[in-house]
Amino acid sequence: MDILEANIVELNDSLYKEKQGILYKYVLEAVEKPLIERALERTYGNQLKAAKILGINRNTIRTKIKKLGIDPAKWKI
């Protein structure tokens, strides 16, 4: 079991109760932005390479970058 899986398994009961009905969306939003930012950091802001690392389409990453308010230029050298 990896670290992320272990953390998800350990979500406490209060979180399940508090976020009932939106738990999936809540967890996805908490993980998605930092994950995309890290991929962009590793690729110096190259969206195509970041998309390949994440296994998603380049149009998908561009849409998510816009939706999440991420500035890829931040990592360009």
Biopython code that builds the backbone (N, CA, C, O; Angstrom):
import numpy as np
from Bio.PDB.StructureBuilder import StructureBuilder

atoms = [
    (1, "MET", "N", (0.858, -1.178, 0.000)),
    (1, "MET", "CA", (0.000, 0.000, 0.000)),
    (1, "MET", "C", (0.901, 1.238, 0.000)),
    (1, "MET", "O", (1.809, 1.346, 0.825)),
    (2, "ASP", "N", (0.651, 2.169, -0.923)),
    (2, "ASP", "CA", (1.468, 3.378, -0.969)),
    (2, "ASP", "C", (0.948, 4.425, 0.018)),
    (2, "ASP", "O", (-0.089, 4.236, 0.653)),
    (3, "ILE", "N", (1.670, 5.507, 0.131)),
    (3, "ILE", "CA", (1.345, 6.544, 1.124)),
    (3, "ILE", "C", (-0.028, 7.158, 0.863)),
    (3, "ILE", "O", (-0.820, 7.333, 1.789)),
    (4, "LEU", "N", (-0.306, 7.483, -0.393)),
    (4, "LEU", "CA", (-1.595, 8.101, -0.713)),
    (4, "LEU", "C", (-2.752, 7.166, -0.382)),
    (4, "LEU", "O", (-3.749, 7.580, 0.209)),
    (5, "GLU", "N", (-2.608, 5.915, -0.767)),
    (5, "GLU", "CA", (-3.657, 4.935, -0.474)),
    (5, "GLU", "C", (-3.861, 4.787, 1.024)),
    (5, "GLU", "O", (-4.996, 4.699, 1.491)),
    (6, "ALA", "N", (-2.776, 4.759, 1.778)),
    (6, "ALA", "CA", (-2.860, 4.629, 3.233)),
    (6, "ALA", "C", (-3.593, 5.824, 3.836)),
    (6, "ALA", "O", (-4.410, 5.655, 4.742)),
    (7, "ASN", "N", (-3.307, 7.031, 3.342)),
    (7, "ASN", "CA", (-3.967, 8.227, 3.861)),
    (7, "ASN", "C", (-5.455, 8.226, 3.555)),
    (7, "ASN", "O", (-6.261, 8.654, 4.381)),
    (8, "ILE", "N", (-5.818, 7.752, 2.386)),
    (8, "ILE", "CA", (-7.233, 7.694, 2.018)),
    (8, "ILE", "C", (-7.960, 6.677, 2.900)),
    (8, "ILE", "O", (-9.071, 6.931, 3.365)),
    (9, "VAL", "N", (-7.329, 5.531, 3.122)),
    (9, "VAL", "CA", (-7.929, 4.497, 3.964)),
    (9, "VAL", "C", (-8.141, 5.021, 5.383)),
    (9, "VAL", "O", (-9.101, 4.646, 6.056)),
    (10, "GLU", "N", (-7.239, 5.890, 5.827)),
    (10, "GLU", "CA", (-7.301, 6.393, 7.195)),
    (10, "GLU", "C", (-8.205, 7.609, 7.385)),
    (10, "GLU", "O", (-8.252, 8.172, 8.479)),
    (11, "LEU", "N", (-8.917, 8.019, 6.346)),
    (11, "LEU", "CA", (-9.835, 9.143, 6.520)),
    (11, "LEU", "C", (-10.741, 8.857, 7.707)),
    (11, "LEU", "O", (-11.337, 7.783, 7.796)),
    (12, "ASN", "N", (-10.843, 9.799, 8.597)),
    (12, "ASN", "CA", (-11.628, 9.528, 9.805)),
    (12, "ASN", "C", (-13.136, 9.629, 9.546)),
    (12, "ASN", "O", (-13.577, 10.223, 8.562)),
    (13, "ASP", "N", (-13.888, 9.049, 10.431)),
    (13, "ASP", "CA", (-15.340, 8.992, 10.285)),
    (13, "ASP", "C", (-15.976, 10.368, 10.185)),
    (13, "ASP", "O", (-16.973, 10.537, 9.483)),
    (14, "SER", "N", (-15.416, 11.352, 10.876)),
    (14, "SER", "CA", (-16.015, 12.684, 10.840)),
    (14, "SER", "C", (-15.953, 13.276, 9.434)),
    (14, "SER", "O", (-16.871, 13.982, 9.017)),
    (15, "LEU", "N", (-14.877, 12.992, 8.705)),
    (15, "LEU", "CA", (-14.773, 13.486, 7.336)),
    (15, "LEU", "C", (-15.829, 12.826, 6.453)),
    (15, "LEU", "O", (-16.442, 13.484, 5.612)),
    (16, "TYR", "N", (-16.039, 11.536, 6.645)),
    (16, "TYR", "CA", (-17.077, 10.843, 5.880)),
    (16, "TYR", "C", (-18.450, 11.443, 6.170)),
    (16, "TYR", "O", (-19.262, 11.599, 5.258)),
    (17, "LYS", "N", (-18.709, 11.774, 7.409)),
    (17, "LYS", "CA", (-20.003, 12.343, 7.776)),
    (17, "LYS", "C", (-20.119, 13.777, 7.274)),
    (17, "LYS", "O", (-21.153, 14.172, 6.736)),
    (18, "GLU", "N", (-19.040, 14.562, 7.457)),
    (18, "GLU", "CA", (-19.049, 15.983, 7.086)),
    (18, "GLU", "C", (-19.182, 16.165, 5.579)),
    (18, "GLU", "O", (-19.877, 17.073, 5.124)),
    (19, "LYS", "N", (-18.539, 15.331, 4.822)),
    (19, "LYS", "CA", (-18.511, 15.480, 3.363)),
    (19, "LYS", "C", (-19.396, 14.465, 2.653)),
    (19, "LYS", "O", (-19.189, 14.170, 1.476)),
    (20, "GLN", "N", (-20.367, 13.941, 3.357)),
    (20, "GLN", "CA", (-21.245, 12.924, 2.783)),
    (20, "GLN", "C", (-21.882, 13.444, 1.495)),
    (20, "GLN", "O", (-22.460, 14.530, 1.467)),
    (21, "GLY", "N", (-21.768, 12.664, 0.454)),
    (21, "GLY", "CA", (-22.321, 13.044, -0.840)),
    (21, "GLY", "C", (-21.352, 13.799, -1.727)),
    (21, "GLY", "O", (-21.545, 13.861, -2.942)),
    (22, "ILE", "N", (-20.303, 14.379, -1.135)),
    (22, "ILE", "CA", (-19.318, 15.115, -1.925)),
    (22, "ILE", "C", (-17.890, 14.690, -1.590)),
    (22, "ILE", "O", (-16.938, 15.380, -1.955)),
    (23, "LEU", "N", (-17.736, 13.574, -0.909)),
    (23, "LEU", "CA", (-16.407, 13.132, -0.478)),
    (23, "LEU", "C", (-15.472, 12.933, -1.661)),
    (23, "LEU", "O", (-14.325, 13.378, -1.618)),
    (24, "TYR", "N", (-15.939, 12.274, -2.716)),
    (24, "TYR", "CA", (-15.098, 12.025, -3.887)),
    (24, "TYR", "C", (-14.604, 13.344, -4.480)),
    (24, "TYR", "O", (-13.412, 13.505, -4.742)),
    (25, "LYS", "N", (-15.519, 14.279, -4.687)),
    (25, "LYS", "CA", (-15.166, 15.584, -5.255)),
    (25, "LYS", "C", (-14.200, 16.329, -4.325)),
    (25, "LYS", "O", (-13.241, 16.945, -4.792)),
    (26, "TYR", "N", (-14.445, 16.276, -3.035)),
    (26, "TYR", "CA", (-13.607, 16.945, -2.043)),
    (26, "TYR", "C", (-12.163, 16.423, -2.092)),
    (26, "TYR", "O", (-11.215, 17.208, -2.117)),
    (27, "VAL", "N", (-12.009, 15.106, -2.104)),
    (27, "VAL", "CA", (-10.673, 14.498, -2.132)),
    (27, "VAL", "C", (-9.989, 14.791, -3.462)),
    (27, "VAL", "O", (-8.803, 15.120, -3.486)),
    (28, "LEU", "N", (-10.713, 14.677, -4.555)),
    (28, "LEU", "CA", (-10.151, 14.944, -5.877)),
    (28, "LEU", "C", (-9.639, 16.380, -5.972)),
    (28, "LEU", "O", (-8.540, 16.612, -6.476)),
    (29, "GLU", "N", (-10.413, 17.329, -5.499)),
    (29, "GLU", "CA", (-10.000, 18.732, -5.539)),
    (29, "GLU", "C", (-8.772, 18.980, -4.661)),
    (29, "GLU", "O", (-7.918, 19.798, -5.003)),
    (30, "ALA", "N", (-8.687, 18.286, -3.547)),
    (30, "ALA", "CA", (-7.553, 18.459, -2.633)),
    (30, "ALA", "C", (-6.262, 17.917, -3.231)),
    (30, "ALA", "O", (-5.177, 18.401, -2.907)),
    (31, "VAL", "N", (-6.369, 16.919, -4.099)),
    (31, "VAL", "CA", (-5.196, 16.249, -4.648)),
    (31, "VAL", "C", (-4.823, 16.785, -6.038)),
    (31, "VAL", "O", (-3.643, 16.873, -6.376)),
    (32, "GLU", "N", (-5.806, 17.131, -6.816)),
    (32, "GLU", "CA", (-5.594, 17.457, -8.225)),
    (32, "GLU", "C", (-4.676, 18.659, -8.459)),
    (32, "GLU", "O", (-3.738, 18.566, -9.251)),
    (33, "LYS", "N", (-4.924, 19.769, -7.794)),
    (33, "LYS", "CA", (-4.120, 20.969, -8.034)),
    (33, "LYS", "C", (-2.649, 20.758, -7.679)),
    (33, "LYS", "O", (-1.787, 21.063, -8.503)),
    (34, "PRO", "N", (-2.325, 20.249, -6.486)),
    (34, "PRO", "CA", (-0.907, 20.033, -6.177)),
    (34, "PRO", "C", (-0.247, 19.016, -7.107)),
    (34, "PRO", "O", (0.941, 19.128, -7.407)),
    (35, "LEU", "N", (-1.008, 18.034, -7.558)),
    (35, "LEU", "CA", (-0.462, 17.022, -8.462)),
    (35, "LEU", "C", (-0.085, 17.645, -9.807)),
    (35, "LEU", "O", (0.999, 17.387, -10.332)),
    (36, "ILE", "N", (-0.966, 18.452, -10.355)),
    (36, "ILE", "CA", (-0.695, 19.126, -11.625)),
    (36, "ILE", "C", (0.446, 20.118, -11.466)),
    (36, "ILE", "O", (1.318, 20.210, -12.329)),
    (37, "GLU", "N", (0.442, 20.859, -10.367)),
    (37, "GLU", "CA", (1.525, 21.818, -10.128)),
    (37, "GLU", "C", (2.880, 21.122, -10.040)),
    (37, "GLU", "O", (3.868, 21.633, -10.567)),
    (38, "ARG", "N", (2.938, 19.992, -9.397)),
    (38, "ARG", "CA", (4.203, 19.243, -9.273)),
    (38, "ARG", "C", (4.669, 18.745, -10.635)),
    (38, "ARG", "O", (5.861, 18.796, -10.940)),
    (39, "ALA", "N", (3.732, 18.263, -11.459)),
    (39, "ALA", "CA", (4.089, 17.811, -12.806)),
    (39, "ALA", "C", (4.604, 18.981, -13.639)),
    (39, "ALA", "O", (5.566, 18.827, -14.391)),
    (40, "LEU", "N", (3.981, 20.137, -13.516)),
    (40, "LEU", "CA", (4.444, 21.328, -14.241)),
    (40, "LEU", "C", (5.814, 21.779, -13.743)),
    (40, "LEU", "O", (6.659, 22.207, -14.528)),
    (41, "GLU", "N", (6.022, 21.679, -12.449)),
    (41, "GLU", "CA", (7.322, 22.038, -11.875)),
    (41, "GLU", "C", (8.414, 21.130, -12.446)),
    (41, "GLU", "O", (9.481, 21.605, -12.832)),
    (42, "ARG", "N", (8.146, 19.834, -12.496)),
    (42, "ARG", "CA", (9.134, 18.861, -13.000)),
    (42, "ARG", "C", (9.422, 19.044, -14.485)),
    (42, "ARG", "O", (10.500, 18.682, -14.957)),
    (43, "THR", "N", (8.455, 19.610, -15.233)),
    (43, "THR", "CA", (8.630, 19.796, -16.670)),
    (43, "THR", "C", (8.889, 21.259, -17.029)),
    (43, "THR", "O", (8.803, 21.644, -18.195)),
    (44, "TYR", "N", (9.203, 22.057, -16.034)),
    (44, "TYR", "CA", (9.485, 23.491, -16.221)),
    (44, "TYR", "C", (8.357, 24.198, -16.969)),
    (44, "TYR", "O", (8.596, 25.035, -17.840)),
    (45, "GLY", "N", (7.130, 23.843, -16.610)),
    (45, "GLY", "CA", (5.953, 24.494, -17.164)),
    (45, "GLY", "C", (5.485, 23.943, -18.493)),
    (45, "GLY", "O", (4.547, 24.487, -19.077)),
    (46, "ASN", "N", (6.101, 22.887, -18.994)),
    (46, "ASN", "CA", (5.705, 22.296, -20.269)),
    (46, "ASN", "C", (4.444, 21.453, -20.069)),
    (46, "ASN", "O", (4.480, 20.384, -19.460)),
    (47, "GLN", "N", (3.337, 21.960, -20.593)),
    (47, "GLN", "CA", (2.042, 21.321, -20.375)),
    (47, "GLN", "C", (1.935, 19.963, -21.064)),
    (47, "GLN", "O", (1.330, 19.044, -20.512)),
    (48, "LEU", "N", (2.498, 19.821, -22.238)),
    (48, "LEU", "CA", (2.437, 18.549, -22.951)),
    (48, "LEU", "C", (3.186, 17.458, -22.186)),
    (48, "LEU", "O", (2.686, 16.342, -22.040)),
    (49, "LYS", "N", (4.384, 17.783, -21.701)),
    (49, "LYS", "CA", (5.159, 16.808, -20.935)),
    (49, "LYS", "C", (4.476, 16.483, -19.608)),
    (49, "LYS", "O", (4.464, 15.330, -19.178)),
    (50, "ALA", "N", (3.910, 17.496, -18.965)),
    (50, "ALA", "CA", (3.201, 17.273, -17.700)),
    (50, "ALA", "C", (1.995, 16.361, -17.926)),
    (50, "ALA", "O", (1.723, 15.473, -17.118)),
    (51, "ALA", "N", (1.285, 16.582, -19.012)),
    (51, "ALA", "CA", (0.132, 15.737, -19.333)),
    (51, "ALA", "C", (0.568, 14.290, -19.549)),
    (51, "ALA", "O", (-0.112, 13.363, -19.109)),
    (52, "LYS", "N", (1.692, 14.096, -20.221)),
    (52, "LYS", "CA", (2.195, 12.740, -20.456)),
    (52, "LYS", "C", (2.565, 12.065, -19.145)),
    (52, "LYS", "O", (2.274, 10.884, -18.956)),
    (53, "ILE", "N", (3.204, 12.797, -18.238)),
    (53, "ILE", "CA", (3.556, 12.247, -16.921)),
    (53, "ILE", "C", (2.298, 11.777, -16.195)),
    (53, "ILE", "O", (2.279, 10.703, -15.594)),
    (54, "LEU", "N", (1.252, 12.592, -16.260)),
    (54, "LEU", "CA", (0.012, 12.292, -15.542)),
    (54, "LEU", "C", (-0.885, 11.305, -16.283)),
    (54, "LEU", "O", (-1.843, 10.780, -15.715)),
    (55, "GLY", "N", (-0.573, 11.057, -17.549)),
    (55, "GLY", "CA", (-1.384, 10.127, -18.328)),
    (55, "GLY", "C", (-2.718, 10.707, -18.752)),
    (55, "GLY", "O", (-3.714, 9.992, -18.860)),
    (56, "ILE", "N", (-2.729, 12.021, -18.992)),
    (56, "ILE", "CA", (-3.956, 12.674, -19.447)),
    (56, "ILE", "C", (-3.678, 13.412, -20.758)),
    (56, "ILE", "O", (-2.524, 13.642, -21.120)),
    (57, "ASN", "N", (-4.727, 13.771, -21.446)),
    (57, "ASN", "CA", (-4.643, 14.479, -22.716)),
    (57, "ASN", "C", (-4.182, 15.918, -22.492)),
    (57, "ASN", "O", (-4.468, 16.509, -21.451)),
    (58, "ARG", "N", (-3.467, 16.480, -23.469)),
    (58, "ARG", "CA", (-2.976, 17.858, -23.325)),
    (58, "ARG", "C", (-4.118, 18.866, -23.188)),
    (58, "ARG", "O", (-3.988, 19.864, -22.478)),
    (59, "ASN", "N", (-5.230, 18.604, -23.866)),
    (59, "ASN", "CA", (-6.382, 19.498, -23.735)),
    (59, "ASN", "C", (-6.994, 19.400, -22.339)),
    (59, "ASN", "O", (-7.487, 20.391, -21.802)),
    (60, "THR", "N", (-6.961, 18.214, -21.762)),
    (60, "THR", "CA", (-7.482, 18.017, -20.414)),
    (60, "THR", "C", (-6.668, 18.803, -19.409)),
    (60, "THR", "O", (-7.226, 19.481, -18.547)),
    (61, "ILE", "N", (-5.329, 18.714, -19.518)),
    (61, "ILE", "CA", (-4.502, 19.441, -18.556)),
    (61, "ILE", "C", (-4.679, 20.949, -18.723)),
    (61, "ILE", "O", (-4.685, 21.686, -17.738)),
    (62, "ARG", "N", (-4.820, 21.400, -19.945)),
    (62, "ARG", "CA", (-5.024, 22.845, -20.174)),
    (62, "ARG", "C", (-6.338, 23.311, -19.555)),
    (62, "ARG", "O", (-6.406, 24.385, -18.958)),
    (63, "THR", "N", (-7.373, 22.499, -19.700)),
    (63, "THR", "CA", (-8.670, 22.831, -19.103)),
    (63, "THR", "C", (-8.564, 22.878, -17.582)),
    (63, "THR", "O", (-9.089, 23.792, -16.945)),
    (64, "LYS", "N", (-7.882, 21.887, -17.002)),
    (64, "LYS", "CA", (-7.731, 21.821, -15.542)),
    (64, "LYS", "C", (-6.875, 22.978, -15.028)),
    (64, "LYS", "O", (-7.165, 23.538, -13.971)),
    (65, "ILE", "N", (-5.828, 23.341, -15.763)),
    (65, "ILE", "CA", (-4.967, 24.460, -15.378)),
    (65, "ILE", "C", (-5.797, 25.736, -15.297)),
    (65, "ILE", "O", (-5.688, 26.503, -14.341)),
    (66, "LYS", "N", (-6.617, 25.948, -16.304)),
    (66, "LYS", "CA", (-7.468, 27.146, -16.317)),
    (66, "LYS", "C", (-8.483, 27.104, -15.171)),
    (66, "LYS", "O", (-8.665, 28.088, -14.454)),
    (67, "LYS", "N", (-9.142, 25.950, -15.009)),
    (67, "LYS", "CA", (-10.179, 25.792, -13.976)),
    (67, "LYS", "C", (-9.609, 25.981, -12.567)),
    (67, "LYS", "O", (-10.252, 26.580, -11.705)),
    (68, "LEU", "N", (-8.397, 25.464, -12.342)),
    (68, "LEU", "CA", (-7.786, 25.507, -11.015)),
    (68, "LEU", "C", (-6.974, 26.783, -10.766)),
    (68, "LEU", "O", (-6.451, 26.977, -9.669)),
    (69, "GLY", "N", (-6.867, 27.646, -11.768)),
    (69, "GLY", "CA", (-6.150, 28.907, -11.611)),
    (69, "GLY", "C", (-4.644, 28.733, -11.457)),
    (69, "GLY", "O", (-4.006, 29.434, -10.671)),
    (70, "ILE", "N", (-4.087, 27.803, -12.205)),
    (70, "ILE", "CA", (-2.650, 27.528, -12.147)),
    (70, "ILE", "C", (-1.956, 28.327, -13.248)),
    (70, "ILE", "O", (-2.459, 28.408, -14.368)),
    (71, "ASP", "N", (-0.803, 28.916, -12.933)),
    (71, "ASP", "CA", (-0.017, 29.662, -13.909)),
    (71, "ASP", "C", (1.230, 28.852, -14.274)),
    (71, "ASP", "O", (2.201, 28.851, -13.516)),
    (72, "PRO", "N", (1.221, 28.161, -15.427)),
    (72, "PRO", "CA", (2.367, 27.333, -15.823)),
    (72, "PRO", "C", (3.649, 28.138, -16.036)),
    (72, "PRO", "O", (4.745, 27.589, -15.924)),
    (73, "ALA", "N", (3.527, 29.410, -16.338)),
    (73, "ALA", "CA", (4.696, 30.259, -16.559)),
    (73, "ALA", "C", (5.556, 30.380, -15.300)),
    (73, "ALA", "O", (6.735, 30.725, -15.370)),
    (74, "LYS", "N", (4.960, 30.098, -14.176)),
    (74, "LYS", "CA", (5.658, 30.166, -12.888)),
    (74, "LYS", "C", (6.887, 29.258, -12.864)),
    (74, "LYS", "O", (7.856, 29.551, -12.164)),
    (75, "TRP", "N", (6.857, 28.162, -13.621)),
    (75, "TRP", "CA", (7.945, 27.196, -13.598)),
    (75, "TRP", "C", (8.843, 27.225, -14.826)),
    (75, "TRP", "O", (9.805, 26.462, -14.919)),
    (76, "LYS", "N", (8.525, 28.112, -15.769)),
    (76, "LYS", "CA", (9.355, 28.195, -16.985)),
    (76, "LYS", "C", (10.698, 28.820, -16.636)),
    (76, "LYS", "O", (10.801, 29.727, -15.810)),
    (77, "ILE", "N", (11.719, 28.295, -17.300)),
    (77, "ILE", "CA", (13.064, 28.832, -17.026)),
    (77, "ILE", "C", (13.588, 29.575, -18.237)),
    (77, "ILE", "O", (14.701, 30.098, -18.207)),
]
sb = StructureBuilder()
sb.init_structure("model")
sb.init_model(0)
sb.init_chain("A")
sb.init_seg("    ")
for serial, (resi, resn, name, xyz) in enumerate(atoms, 1):
    if name == "N":
        sb.init_residue(resn, " ", resi, " ")
    sb.init_atom(name, np.array(xyz, "f"), 0.0, 1.0, " ", f" {name:<3s}", serial, name[0])
structure = sb.get_structure()
